């Protein structure tokens, strides 16, 4: 996979943290489910992993509604961690997401939405 350049708002050090976490996840995924939370999630399969991502996303929303900055950071950290597990489940790495963010850099959100909508229409027609 191509190494992405630093994504907007990210520093090389923050990319390193994500890559190190992804490496730890890869190391633990085939471990003993009784001794590793990560191994336990992988052992349960993709549905359990995706359910956990959904739970963490909901907790992030709730923290945002409460406006507690420390809790928001805590919940987003949980969400990112579980998202890294989901990426690993599908053979993806943080660099893949950072490359996509880099690709979108400079695009208007409205332009990006319109392009996706046009692409979906094209796929539906074929």
C-alpha positions, 0 to 999 in steps of 0.5 A: 500500500502507498504511504500517504502524506500527512493528512490535514490536521495530522502530524507525522507523529500522529500517523506513527501512533495510528500505525503503531496501534495497527501493528499491535492490533495485527499482533494480537488478533490471533492471540488467546481470546481469554487473554486479549480483548483484541483477540476476543473481538476477532474471534467473535468475528466481523459482526461483533467488531462492527457492532462495537464500532457502532456502540462507540460512535453512539457514545461519541454522539452522546458525549458531544451532546453533553458538551464534555470535552474530556469525555468527547476525547475519551469516546473518540479515542475508543471509536478510533481504536475500534475503527482500527480493529475494523480496518484490520478485519478487512485488510486495511491500514490507517494509511488507506484512510489517510490517503482517502482524506488526502485525496479529498483535501481541497474538495468542497464537502458538497462537491464530494457528495455530488460526485459520490451521488453521480457515481452511485447513479452510474453504478445503478444504471449499469 
